[in-house]
Amino acid sequence: MICTGFSSPQVQAICTEVEEQLWKHKKRAPEHREGHRSADWALLDFGGFILHVFSEEARRYYDLERLWRSAPKLEIPDQPEGPLASAYPALHPADEAAS
């Protein structure tokens, strides 16, 4: 997975939140970490998948998408859908208005 943090604190916060949520829900911890305290790039290796969190500049520079252009892309919506949606009701204001 590749994503962008728009500031150094946001890069770190994304990594921290992913680690906390995967531990809380799946008891999974990263097997390896790189650059977590870096302002531009961090990597969390969970064995089955790898998370790259880049600053905007670093993401353009490294352009990892170029290496994976032929791979299928999975677009992840900003708001959860399906079974997770009920866990985050504040993210679905339209649903609240309908109830």
BELCORWO-V769843 format. One record per pair of residues at least 24 apart in sequence whose ideal C-beta (glycine too) atoms are under 6 Angstrom apart, sorted by sequence separation. I is the first residue (numbers start at 0). J is the second residue. D is the distance in Angstrom with one decimal. If there is no record, write none. Layout:
I | J | D
I | J | D
This chain:
14 | 41 | 4.9
14 | 43 | 5.9
7 | 38 | 3.9
10 | 41 | 5.7
17 | 50 | 5.9
14 | 52 | 5.7
13 | 52 | 4.9
10 | 52 | 5.0
4 | 52 | 5.4
0 | 50 | 4.9
1 | 51 | 4.8
2 | 52 | 5.6
3 | 53 | 5.7
3 | 55 | 5.8
3 | 58 | 5.4
1 | 63 | 5.6
